[in-house]
């Protein structure tokens, strides 16, 4: 659930009564050490007052290469930005000096973890005071600590916590997790189901360039169990043919049984090693066939080999890669009109995995097709009630009962 800032205060004229006071969103204090920048840039642009020890020899070319390597080490630093914001918010609230923020000692990071996960009982008068809280789930706090760790390393400092330090912090977080009782955990993201995908097909005008692109994205994300970031870009200017899928990355063929398939070769992926290509295999699927959606896209939106695969042409005829938020706005507009709630980009990957597993596809096949490195796909089993009868119903009839 989103963090909500609040204070616990003693109610006026009732010494033993306490209540929460909802606060506006908390903000870190202005500082030249923390210039305004995008969240993913904070890990490199936010500084400390202390000078880190030398990490390489004072040779300009080596120092330049070390800087480039540091920036390229992390594929996505967006999530780290919120963790750093939270850490400096804590430091501002409790007047932690700049010298104790980078490098941060154990006591500061342990206290930060406790505060970030603290969800005090408003009926406990000993907790009353003006200290603001903005609690999040314990799993999120661990991500915040990872962000602070990455910030230290990116700024030239050693990782701030030892194995024993982590054990002590985890001890506290385990207790806080039990105290939260799941109140701060996010609800599981809903899956896109096959009826929802069919509703998209019946609503979208796939002769329109924009809708043709949306439809191809939806089909490939569902049937290929793809992350939505693999079929879209964050902004129009961020497309890069080295990292994003292009028209040249699509191959149509036939398998050993003569069935048609399409292969999408991803030049970069979340779980891929640098330079490793991961492939997504798509099969023929009737009304919601991803192969037909891709063929339709190539006809409605012609483009060159190095142009974005999932793209459309505006009224001026300019080719534009599909932006993630724009695509989800269009998809949710359709789904809301059909009476469904809000879906998210990851809902397609969740929905595809849930559908295949619900239809009895071998879990190992689902794992390989979805490019999971472990059993992590099991968390994507959603809407079991929709398929439970298919697997569990009427089994007693075998015994004439």
C-alpha positions in Angstrom: 0.0 0.0 0.0 1.2 3.6 -0.6 2.9 5.2 2.4 0.8 7.7 4.2 2.4 10.2 6.6 0.9 10.6 10.1 1.6 11.6 13.6 0.2 10.1 16.9 -1.0 12.8 19.2 -2.8 13.0 22.5 -6.3 14.2 22.0 -7.1 17.5 23.6 -8.8 17.3 27.0 -8.4 13.6 27.1 -5.0 12.7 28.6 -5.4 9.0 28.0 -6.8 9.2 24.5 -4.7 9.3 21.4 -5.4 9.8 17.7 -3.6 9.9 14.4 -3.2 13.1 12.5 -2.8 12.7 8.8 0.0 14.8 7.3 0.6 16.0 3.8 3.4 14.1 1.9 6.7 14.5 3.6 9.6 16.1 1.7 13.3 16.2 2.3 15.0 19.5 3.1 16.7 21.4 0.3 20.4 20.8 0.1 23.1 21.5 -2.5 24.3 17.9 -1.8 21.0 16.6 -3.2 20.1 18.6 -6.4 16.7 18.1 -8.0 17.0 15.3 -10.6 15.2 12.3 -11.8 14.8 9.4 -9.3 17.1 7.1 -11.3 19.9 9.8 -11.2 20.0 10.3 -7.5 22.3 7.4 -6.8 25.0 9.2 -8.8 24.1 12.9 -8.3 23.4 13.0 -4.6 26.6 13.4 -2.6 28.0 13.4 0.9 30.3 15.8 2.8 33.0 13.2 3.4 35.6 12.2 0.8 35.7 8.5 -0.1 39.0 6.7 -0.1 40.7 6.2 -3.5 39.3 3.2 -5.3 41.6 3.3 -8.4 45.0 4.8 -9.3 45.0 8.6 -10.0 45.2 8.0 -13.7 42.7 10.0 -15.7 41.8 7.3 -18.2 41.4 4.7 -15.4 39.3 7.1 -13.4 37.1 7.8 -16.4 36.6 4.1 -17.2 35.8 3.4 -13.5 33.1 6.1 -13.6 31.6 4.7 -16.8 31.7 1.2 -15.4 29.9 2.4 -12.2 27.1 4.0 -14.2 26.7 0.9 -16.4 26.7 -1.5 -13.5 23.0 -1.1 -12.7 20.5 -1.6 -15.4 17.6 0.2 -13.7 18.2 2.7 -10.8 14.7 4.1 -10.7 13.7 2.0 -7.6 16.9 3.2 -5.8 15.7 6.8 -6.0 12.7 6.2 -3.7 15.0 4.4 -1.2 17.4 7.3 -1.1 14.6 9.8 -0.7 13.3 7.8 2.3 16.7 7.6 3.9 17.3 11.3 3.7 13.8 12.0 4.9 14.5 10.0 8.0 17.8 11.8 8.5 16.1 15.2 8.2 13.4 14.2 10.7 15.9 13.0 13.3 18.6 15.6 12.6 21.2 13.0 11.5 24.3 15.0 10.5 25.5 15.0 6.9 28.8 13.3 8.0 26.8 10.4 9.3 24.8 9.9 6.1 27.7 8.9 3.8 29.2 6.7 5.1 26.3 5.7 7.3 27.1 3.8 10.5 25.1 0.7 11.6 23.1 2.6 14.2 21.8 5.1 11.7 20.8 2.4 9.2 19.3 0.2 11.9 17.3 3.1 13.2 16.2 4.0 9.6 15.0 0.5 9.0 12.9 0.5 12.2 11.4 3.9 11.5 10.5 3.1 7.8 8.6 -0.1 8.9 7.2 1.3 12.1 3.4 1.3 12.1 2.6 2.3 15.7 -0.5 1.3 17.5 -2.6 4.5 18.0 -4.0 3.1 21.2 -0.6 3.0 22.8 -0.2 6.4 24.6 3.5 5.9 25.0 3.9 6.3 21.2 2.2 9.7 21.2 4.3 12.6 20.0 5.0 14.8 17.0 7.3 12.3 15.2 6.0 11.8 11.7 5.8 8.2 10.3 5.4 7.1 6.7 5.4 3.3 7.1 5.9 0.8 4.2 6.0 -3.0 4.1 9.1 -4.7 5.5 9.9 -6.1 2.0 10.1 -2.5 0.8 12.4 -1.5 3.7 14.8 -4.2 2.5 14.8 -2.6 -0.9 15.5 0.8 0.7 18.5 -0.7 2.4 19.7 -2.1 -0.9 19.4 1.4 -2.4 21.5 2.9 0.4 24.1 0.2 -0.1 24.2 0.9 -3.8 24.5 4.6 -3.2 27.5 4.0 -1.0 29.3 1.9 -3.6 28.4 4.3 -6.4 29.9 7.2 -4.4 33.1 5.3 -3.8 32.5 3.9 -0.3 32.5 0.3 0.9 29.2 -1.4 1.5 28.0 -0.1 4.9 26.6 -3.2 6.5 28.4 -6.5 7.5 26.7 -9.9 7.5 26.3 -9.5 11.3 24.7 -6.1 10.8 22.2 -7.5 8.4 21.4 -10.3 10.8 20.6 -7.7 13.6 18.5 -5.6 11.3 16.6 -8.6 9.9 15.9 -9.6 13.5 14.1 -6.2 14.0 12.4 -6.3 10.6 11.0 -9.8 11.3 9.4 -8.5 14.5 8.1 -5.4 12.7 6.6 -7.6 10.0 4.6 -9.6 12.5 3.5 -6.3 14.2 2.3 -5.0 10.8 0.2 -8.1 10.2 0.2 -7.4 6.5 -1.4 -4.0 6.8 1.4 -2.4 4.7 1.7 -5.1 2.0 0.6 -4.3 -1.5 -2.4 -6.2 -2.8 -1.3 -8.7 -5.5 -1.6 -7.2 -9.0 -4.6 -8.5 -10.8 -4.1 -10.7 -13.9 -5.2 -10.0 -17.4 -7.5 -12.9 -18.2 -8.4 -14.4 -21.6 -11.9 -12.8 -21.6 -10.2 -9.5 -20.9 -7.8 -10.0 -23.8 -10.8 -10.9 -26.0 -12.6 -7.8 -24.9 -9.6 -5.7 -26.0 -9.7 -7.4 -29.4 -13.4 -6.6 -29.9 -13.0 -3.0 -28.9 -9.7 -1.9 -30.5 -9.7 -0.7 -34.1 -6.7 -2.7 -35.3 -6.8 -0.9 -38.6 -5.8 2.2 -36.7 -1.9 2.5 -36.2 -2.2 3.3 -32.5 -4.7 0.5 -31.6 -2.8 -1.9 -33.9 0.3 -1.3 -31.8 -1.6 -1.6 -28.5 -3.1 -4.9 -29.6 0.2 -6.4 -30.6 1.7 -5.4 -27.3 -1.2 -6.9 -25.4 -1.1 -10.2 -27.3 2.7 -10.6 -27.0 2.8 -9.6 -23.4 0.1 -12.2 -22.4 1.0 -15.2 -24.6 4.8 -14.5 -24.3 4.6 -13.8 -20.6 6.6 -10.7 -21.2 7.4 -7.8 -18.9 5.5 -4.7 -20.2 8.8 -2.8 -20.1 10.0 -5.2 -22.8 7.3 -4.1 -25.3 7.3 -0.4 -24.4 9.5 2.6 -23.5 9.4 5.0 -20.6 9.3 8.0 -22.9 9.4 8.7 -26.6 13.1 9.8 -26.5 14.3 6.8 -24.6 14.1 4.2 -27.5 17.5 2.7 -28.2 17.8 -0.1 -30.7 20.6 -1.6 -28.6 18.3 -2.1 -25.6 14.8 -2.2 -27.1 13.2 -4.7 -29.5 13.1 -3.6 -33.2 11.4 -5.0 -36.3 14.7 -6.9 -37.1 14.3 -8.9 -33.8 11.2 -10.7 -35.1 11.4 -14.1 -36.8 8.5 -16.1 -38.2 8.9 -19.9 -38.7 7.5 -23.4 -38.3 8.3 -25.9 -35.6 9.0 -29.6 -36.2 5.3 -30.4 -36.3 4.7 -27.7 -38.9 3.0 -25.3 -36.5 3.7 -21.6 -37.1 5.5 -19.6 -34.4 7.1 -16.2 -33.9 10.4 -15.6 -32.1 11.1 -12.2 -30.5 14.8 -11.8 -29.7 15.2 -9.3 -26.8 18.5 -7.4 -27.0 18.3 -6.8 -23.3 16.2 -8.2 -20.5 16.0 -7.8 -16.7 17.4 -11.3 -16.0 19.8 -11.4 -19.0 23.6 -11.0 -18.6 25.2 -8.1 -20.5 25.2 -8.9 -24.2 22.9 -11.9 -23.7 19.8 -12.2 -26.0 16.7 -13.8 -24.6 14.0 -15.2 -26.9 10.3 -15.1 -26.5 8.3 -17.8 -28.4 4.8 -17.1 -29.5 2.3 -19.7 -30.9 -0.9 -19.5 -32.8 -3.8 -18.7 -30.5 -7.1 -18.3 -32.4 -9.0 -14.9 -32.0 -6.3 -13.5 -29.8 -3.3 -14.8 -31.8 -0.1 -12.8 -31.3 1.2 -13.9 -34.7 -1.7 -12.3 -36.4 -1.4 -9.2 -34.2 2.3 -8.8 -35.3 1.5 -9.3 -39.0 -1.3 -6.8 -38.7 1.1 -4.3 -37.0 3.6 -4.7 -39.8 0.9 -3.9 -42.4 -0.8 -1.0 -40.6 2.5 0.5 -39.3 5.3 -0.2 -41.9 8.8 0.5 -40.6 12.4 -0.3 -41.1 14.5 -3.1 -39.5 16.0 -0.8 -36.9 12.8 0.9 -36.0 10.8 0.0 -32.8 8.8 -3.2 -33.1 5.9 -1.8 -31.0 5.4 1.6 -32.7 2.7 3.6 -34.4 2.5 6.6 -36.7 0.9 9.9 -35.6 -1.1 12.2 -37.8 2.0 13.7 -39.3 3.2 10.3 -40.3 6.1 10.2 -37.7 6.9 6.8 -36.3 6.7 6.8 -32.5 7.7 4.0 -30.1 4.8 3.2 -27.7 5.2 4.7 -24.3 4.3 2.5 -21.4 1.9 4.9 -19.5 0.2 5.8 -22.8 -0.4 2.2 -23.6 -1.8 1.3 -20.2 -4.1 4.4 -20.2 -5.7 3.1 -23.5 -5.9 -0.5 -22.2 -7.5 0.5 -18.9 -10.0 2.8 -20.7 -11.2 -0.3 -22.6 -11.2 -2.6 -19.6 -13.1 -0.1 -17.4 -15.7 0.2 -20.1 -16.3 -3.5 -20.0 -16.6 -3.4 -16.2 -13.2 -4.5 -15.0 -10.9 -2.7 -12.6 -7.5 -1.2 -13.2 -4.8 -3.4 -14.6 -1.0 -2.9 -14.6 1.8 -3.6 -17.1 2.8 -6.7 -15.1 -0.8 -8.0 -15.2 -0.2 -9.4 -18.7 2.8 -11.5 -17.6 0.9 -12.6 -14.5 -2.2 -13.4 -16.6 -0.3 -15.5 -19.1 1.5 -17.5 -16.5 -1.7 -18.0 -14.6 -3.6 -19.2 -17.7 -0.9 -21.7 -18.8 -0.6 -23.1 -15.3 -4.3 -23.3 -14.9 -4.6 -25.2 -18.1 -2.2 -27.8 -16.9 0.9 -26.8 -18.8 4.0 -28.3 -17.1 5.4 -25.8 -14.7 8.9 -26.3 -16.1 7.6 -25.3 -19.6 6.0 -22.2 -18.1 9.3 -21.3 -16.3 11.4 -21.7 -19.5 8.8 -19.9 -21.7 8.6 -17.0 -19.2 12.4 -16.9 -18.8 12.3 -17.3 -15.0 15.6 -18.3 -13.5 13.9 -20.0 -10.5 10.5 -21.0 -9.1 9.6 -17.3 -8.8 6.9 -17.8 -11.4 4.8 -19.5 -8.7 3.9 -16.1 -7.2 2.1 -15.3 -10.5 -0.6 -17.9 -10.0 -3.7 -15.8 -9.8 -7.5 -16.2 -10.0 -7.3 -19.9 -9.0 -11.1 -19.9 -8.5 -11.5 -19.5 -12.2 -9.8 -22.8 -13.0 -10.2 -24.8 -9.8 -13.2 -26.8 -11.0 -11.2 -27.8 -14.1 -8.6 -29.5 -12.0 -10.5 -30.4 -8.8 -14.2 -30.7 -9.6 -16.2 -33.9 -9.7 -13.3 -36.2 -8.7 -15.6 -38.0 -6.3 -17.5 -39.5 -9.3 -14.6 -41.9 -9.8 -15.9 -43.6 -6.7 -19.6 -43.3 -7.6 -20.1 -40.9 -4.7 
